[in-house]
Amino acid sequence: MVKLIHTSSDHDDDVNCCAFSSSLLATCSLDKTIRLYSLSDFTELPHSPLKFHTYAVHCCCFSPSGHILASCSTDGTTVLWDTQKGQILAVMEQPSGSPVRVCRFSPDSTCLVSGAADGTVVLWNAQSYKLYRCGSVKDGSLVACAFSPNGNLFVTGSSCGDLTVWNDKMRCLHSEKAHDLGITCCDFSSQPVSGGEQGLQFFRLASCGQDCQIKIWIISFTHFLGFELKYKSTLSGHCAPVLACAFSHNGQMLVSGKPLESISRSVDKSVIVYDTITENILHTLTQHTRYVTTCAFAPNILLLATGSMDKTVNIWQFDLETPCQARSPEDQLKQFTDDWSEDDVSNWLCAQGLTELVGIFKMNNIDGRELLNLTKESLADDLKIESLGLRSKVLRKIEELRTKVKTLSSEIPDEFICPITRELMKDPVIASDGYSYEKEAMENWISKKKRTSPMTNLVLPSVVLTPNRTLKMAIDRWLETHQI
């Protein structure tokens, strides 16, 4: 579940950017100000708003420690602020004097990147506040920037749609057309992608643009083998320009802000939250009244901030189990395998009547992956389970688990999955938008939300729900075939 817990309406114009530290939220706006809020109660700090810029403030970001805040503006400057006192530490002028659209700290706080409307990108020494290196892209304005988690490289995005990858010495490693009509934002997941060879680092990158797409890329980098950027996938759910994207700190969720225009020209400004593993839609948040321009996750708690042209910033709180609750059945089944923690294994042992083994399994740090790899030899030699009968029971239960995983991981047809719950439907009904939903989920949707379609966001002509008996029979046949 996700709930709106706070709305800030302090800015006098469009909100352009929001950013979190471990204790603060920063927002900036076309009204030339930056505002700081405490995460404990969302009250504005005494020295807020921060005022220096003479034109719109486009971007703001915290240093990893949270002690310094950077802001950049159409006035051609990037300003560093002391977040505790609100004092200016440095004013760094873009060499060309061009409006600065984006700024980002490196993960180790040693460098700061600023990108400008004329395509120039500057790497600043964040300790001495001096210019370190300067470069530029071929075409367009620089509007997006993100550092890899290890700080070895950073990516910039331009209004012409190019993704450009730079190393920490400002050498251009790669550039390619990523979005036809221009990039609006990009972000790295802080969690590395598993499966890489030793010494080879894989990172997940998201980019979004005016072409109504949000794309996922895999970046690999090593000092010995060089660099590689691979397109992975395009996320569904967008039919208008996507203005912002951001990964959660744990890498499990990706959020994007979009202006979604319906055929009738009514405009629904929404935020989509994805599960990064399955790429399924977890939530669609529809509180803003104008375009969503920015979104950011807090680093230590599951809070999401979204800013909009409606001059507001909304704070959303997630339940800890949100990603798992919204996964489709075949994705939930992966919880039976590699994703199980040691506590999950302990719970499974108790459910199988094997409580006496919990201590042994915990002592040997048996998680889901190791559980499925246990053999009669490892049970006897490694775990020191002396009873032959007990070892046989464990192996039998593990084999049942393997069989269940294999059976249930068969591909479930998309038409059997409810668009709201992302779960296999038990009692499908047809709504007046022509789509099928789980009856209880759709009834809750109609009773708690505006009378709009979960799929199209258009107003439903009728709230009558008709049982989809044909689909129900098809699901039952599929379940019977798979012996579920």
Disulfide bonds with the S-S distance in Angstrom:
none
